[in-house]
Every structure is written in structure tokens, then in C-alpha cells.
Amino acid sequence: MYNADLWKDYELLDTGNGEKLERWGGYVLRRPDPQVIWPIANESGLWKTADGHYHRSSSGGGEWEFRTKMPERWSISYGELKFHIKPTSFKHTGLFPEQAVNWTWMMDKIRKAGRPIRVLNLFAYTGGATVAAAAAGAEVCHVDAAKGMVQWAKENAELSGLSTAPVRYITDDVFKFVQREQRRGSKYDAIIMDPPSYGRGPNGETWKLEQNLYPFLEFCTTILTENPLFVLVNSYTTGLSPTVLHNMLHMTVGRKHKGSIHCGEIGIPISASGLTLPCGILGRWEGK
């Protein structure tokens, strides 16, 4: 288990009954989480007075109930990195705090590389990994199909003092972009990806992780440099095990480059119980 346990501005306070209680800077939010299938030990205190509570609808989706007047967005820090937080209509806040375990790791890898590093961040969302890699001194290409998420990523970089960092922001279909990069002969020292379980492209193309992740990983090896630094894959897909991810990395990147592979669950410590909330899995291939 890789635990995101170095946060100061974020805290997972408690969990139970399909929900989690979190502190994001100065605000407490109560949100659904399908992994939480145990009861709330004591539904009192902040459970009852959370600043924001996301209620699921029986017809799908849901909406926020705000008990206190809150700003539309605010910022939190993780070390030298800063991020805008905003409760969205899909229950999310624009940041997955468990990914801090990867930010710390990749920053260390980039800083110790002793050479210029080009990073490709695919399905890049609001740019947590982009900000981390840029802060460590890498040149970064950030790719996401959602224009709003790419803009959010730019604002996170600016908030972290990285407005002039060598970052390219691309709003595009990830698969088509990688294909064009391969035709152009572009190469990257590191690739980060957080592919969805299911997706649909602008022309009706469908993506199913179980069917498409392996061939996509295999194709991505064609745009790695001769001496790649790392390949990082994150997944929140239920049923995809760390061992399966290990096997795919071994059969794609591992077949072309010497290195080591480390896979496992990502988690966040729960303050009230001392337990850990699982938050998906990661797979890391690291070059020699």
C-alpha cells in the first residue's frame, strides 16, 4: 500500500456509510465514496456540521448542500505545490489527494536524473502531476480532452509559480495526439497516464480499459526515448488488480527497456480510525 500521509492542508477525517469526511484547507466536505462499505462509528460533530455535503440522487448524479457560505474555489498546498479546489457538480473537487504519493516520487526521480527530462502527462485532468513534474524541472506536455480541465491545470501551475515553466497544454483526444507524436518522431523520457474505465471519443470511438489499455501502453513505448526514466499508470477501475497492471507493464515497456516494476494500492490514512481508505492502484516502471 502506498499511503498519501504527508499532507498538511488535506485530511481524511472519517469514513462510513458510503461517505467520507474530509478537510480541504479551512473547509470540511462530506462526499460519497463507493469503497466505504462499513458504518459510521459516531455520526456527530463534523459529520453534522460539514461546510458542504454532496447528496446523491436516486436518478443519478446529485447536488451539493452548503451549510456555510464558502468561496467558489480556494487553494491548498502540498509542499511547494499549490492547487485550486472547487466542489464540482460530479462530487469531485478537482484534485485526487492520494496522488500525492506519485508527485513526491516523480519529483525525486526527475531531480536525481541529472539530465533534462521530457514528460508526457496523458488524461492529465487538472494537472497535479504536471505541476509536480514542472516544479522538479522537467519539460512537460499536458494532454486532456476537456478544455475546462486544461484551463484549470494552467491556473494550478500559475498558482504554484510555474507560469513560465516549459509546459505545453494540449486540448485533444489522447490517442490521436499520441499517434501524431509518433509520426512526428517526438520522444519522451517519462509518460504518466490516468486512463478512464470507459470513455467515448468525439467521433463515437469507445474506450474500455480492459480491452484498450494493453495496446495503448504498447503503442506508447514507441514514443519513449532510448533511456526512459519512468512510466506511471494510475487506475481507479474496479477489478483491475496491481498484478494485472504489473504484467502489462512487464510485457510492454519491460520488453523494450531494462528496469524495475512496482505496483500496488494507493491509500489515504483515516484519522478517526487509524485505518486506510483504498483509492485505486498504481503501476510504476522505472529505468535502470
Order of alpha helices (4+ residues) and beta strands (2+ residues): beta-beta-beta-beta-alpha-beta-beta-beta-beta-alpha-beta-alpha-beta-alpha-beta-alpha-beta-beta-beta-alpha-beta-alpha-alpha-beta-beta
